[in-house]
């Protein structure tokens, strides 16, 4: 399916110029050509990783700490991180080098466009969306990534039994997403009564989560699987 052009003019992110450390700059210069790519055709994951292992996609990975954590614990999984902010990409590249993570690749582009144009149906074992921008002001809610159009887009991309894992520290957004996911009968909540899940072993406590904890925010994980 294709998004309507008028809808795609509304992005779920704003491209900001974050400061980069010397280490991040060096990693971007040296490692971007090795571990990052910009697809021009449907991605062949077997060719990309050199194996047929399951692929977990992390959308908006921030500084990459969640991918680093999970890739270290699960070398049998391939990880594809999508992020537009260059300092975060640099931080993940530093982690890839430090820990020798050959199961990680990066795309620096808009995740919706990548999913729509370059990801084959049934090719993803998991999609992770951790602490997406909640766009607090009501007039900005239209920028939120999690909406019905996005769910319609990812439904065919996930394998049967594939996972959608959302986490947030902004309760109003989490409750909205909880209700939205429950309305999609192709998704099965892994908790009884459509509840929030305990943090699973593959997701660490992130920088954004720690920031929220200092503000006494709760953390809300929703783990769904595709029927």
N, C-alpha and C positions, 0 to 999 in steps of 0.2 A: 504494500500500500504506500501511497505518497501523501505527505502532508500538504495541505492547502498552502499556497504561497503567502497568503495574508497571515496565517497562523505562524508560519516559520519566521516572520519578521520579529516575533516576540521571543527573545532569548531568555533562558533561565539563568544566565550569568552576565556579568559585566567584566570585560577584559581590563584588568588593572595592571599598572606597572609596579610590581613589587620589587623591593630591593633584593639583589642576589649577592650571596657571599662569594668569595673568591673560589671556594671549593665547588659551589654550584655552577659558576661560570665555566670552570675548567671541565666539569663533568659534561655540561651541555656541549662544549666545543669538541671534546674527545669522544663522548659516548653516544650522543644523539644519532650519529650516522649508523651506529651499530645496533642500538636497541629501540630506536624510534623510527616510525615511518608514516607516510601520508598515503593512504590507499588510493588507487586510481581505478580499481576494479574490485569485484567481489573477493574478499580475503580468503585465501586458501590456508587454513590454519595448520594443516598437516605440513605444508611446505614452509610456513612461517616459523614453526617451532621444531621441525624435523622429526615429529612424532604425531601420534593420534590421540594424545592424552586429552581429557576434558578441558574446556576453556571456561574460566571464570572472568567476567568483565566487571571492572570497577569503574564506575562513572563519577567523575569529579573527585579524584583521589587525594586532593589536598597536597600534603607533603609526602604522600606515598607510604606512610608508616603502616597502614593497614595491609597494603600489598606486600611490603617487606616481611611483616609478621607472618602472613598466611603463606607466602612463597617459601619461606624457610621451613615452615611446619609441613608443607605439602609439596614436595618436589615432584610428585606424580601428577600435579595439576599445572596447566598453563594459565598464566595470568595476562590479561590485556587491560592496561590502565588507560583511561581517557581523561585528559585534563588540559585546560587551556592556559593556565597560569605557569609561566616559565620557571619561577623559583621552585615551585613544587615539583616540576618535572626534573629540575636539577637535583633536588634532594633525593628523589627516587633513584635517579641515575647513580648518585653517590652510594646509595644502599645496594644497588645491583652490583657495583664494583666491590664494595666492602665484603659482601657475603657471597659473591660468586653466583648470583641468581640468574642462571641461564634460562629459566622458565618464565621470564617477564619481558613483555614488549609494551611499547607506549605509542599512543596516537595523541598528538597535540591538535585537537580539533573539536568541533561541536559533536557531542555524543549522538544527538538525535539525527543529524545528517549522516553520520557514520553508520548508525543502525539502519537507517532508511535506505541508504544507497549501496553499502559495501559489506553488510553482514548477511550471510546466507541463512535461510530458514532452518531451524533445527540444529544450529551449530554451537549454541551456548548452553553450557551446563548450569551456569549461574550468572545472575546480574546483581551486583551489589551497589547500593546507593546510600552512602553514609554521610549524614549531616549535610544534606543539600541546603542551599540558601532558602530560608523560610519566607523571605520577602514579607517582613512583618506587616507593613502597611497594607490596608485592604485594597487600595488602588493598584498595588503591585502583585496581588495574588495571582494574576494571570500569568506571571513569570514563573510560577512554581513548576518544577520539572514534572512532578507526579500529578498527572491528570488522565482523563479517559483516553485522549488521543495517544499519549505515551504508552499506556497499557495496551492499546490496540496495536501499536507498533511492535512492542516487544513480544507479544503473545506468540507469533510464529517463529521468532528467533530462538526461543527457549526449547530445549528438548523436552519430551514428555518426562515428567518428574523433575524437571529443572527448577532451580530455586530463584526467587526474587527476595532479596534481603534489603530492607529499608531500616535505617536508624536515624533518630532525630533527638535533639534535646529541647525542642520547641513543642510543648504539649498541644497547643491548638492545631498546629500543622500535623502532628502525629495522629491526632484524633480524626482529622479530616481524611488523611490517607487510610487510616484503619477502616473508616466507613466506605471509602471508595473501593478498596480492595475487596471488601465483603460483598460489594455489588457485582463483582466479576466472578461468575460461577466456574470459570476455568482455573481459578486459583483456590488452593486449599490452605487455610491457616494451620500451621503446625502446632498451634496451641488451642486448647479447648475454648469454646465460647468466644472465638475470634479475639483472643487475648494477645497481649504483648508478650514477647519471649524473653527469657534470660539471655544475656550476652553470650553468644556461642564462642567456642575455642578459637575459631578462625578469625574473629574480630577482636583486636586489642582495644584497650581504652585509648582513644585518640586525643590529639592535642585539642581539638574542638570540644570533645567530651569533657576533658579536664577543665577547660575554660567555662563550660556550662555548669560543672559541679561547683566551681567557685562562686557562681551566681545562684547556687542552690536550685539549679534546674534538674529535673529528672532525666532519665534516658529511656527511650522507647524503641524497641526492636520489633519489627514485624517480619516473620519468616514464612514465606508462602511457597508452595510448590505447584507446578502446572499439572493439571489432570491429564 
